[in-house]
Amino acid sequence: MQAGNAIYETIADLPPVLPVFPLSGALLLPRTQLPLNIFEPRYIDMIDSALSGNRLIGMVQPSPDIAQGDADKPVLAHVGCAGRLTSFQETGDGRYLITLQGVTRFAIQRELDTITAFRQVECDFAPFSADLKCGDGEEDVDRDGLLRTLRNYLDVNNLEADWKSVSEADTEVLVNALCMMCPYGAQEKQALLEAQSLKTRAETLIAITEMDIARSQNGDGGTILQ
């Protein structure tokens, strides 16, 4: 796959160690784009380091299953997504506006002891090597079922969609974009990230959304995944 000016054909093209940006509720998936506003000094340093190197950063959530303990260094979820820094802008007030393009997911093997202010992890890309194949698994996705669920969700919430763009989108783009846009919590986002295949991710999104629709119709709120 291509991200910016770089081409990643196999996991051998990826570095064994990535700096990571822990951010709850943020979801990055292969071939999607995630805009970020960077202002903490340690993450400013991380961006500077990435720009001078391979431009890859790992997006990972703090673990939703483990008590956080140290708020400044939360326990990390086991799976994250590598993104290439494809857009960079200085704001003039010390912030960076960047865009990451998703490349592939990874499992964290271990966190490294480093002297940098930002955290770094050793990555295992092997379980997610199929992420580098554009459109992998599209033919297995129940696209019609996904669109029906989307229509139901929009109707329940009195929302509109650009159905022309939706109908023209490739299935992989559609599934991953809807996952990133969905207004669900950290646990739901992590479940979508860790789905093994595009088909499983679509099925997970449908299930989560149907549960949300049912809760809305019953007047019940709260987090979907407990």
SULFENTA-V571074 format. One record per helix or strand of 3 or more residues. SS is the DSSP state (hx for helix, st for strand). FROM is the first residue (numbers start at 0). TO is the last residue. Records with the same first field share a line. If there is no record, write none. Layout:
SS->FROM-TO, FROM-TO
This chain:
hx->10-12, 40-50, 125-131, 137-139, 142-155, 162-167, 170-180, 185-193, 197-216
st->16-21, 32-37, 55-59, 78-89, 95-110, 118-123
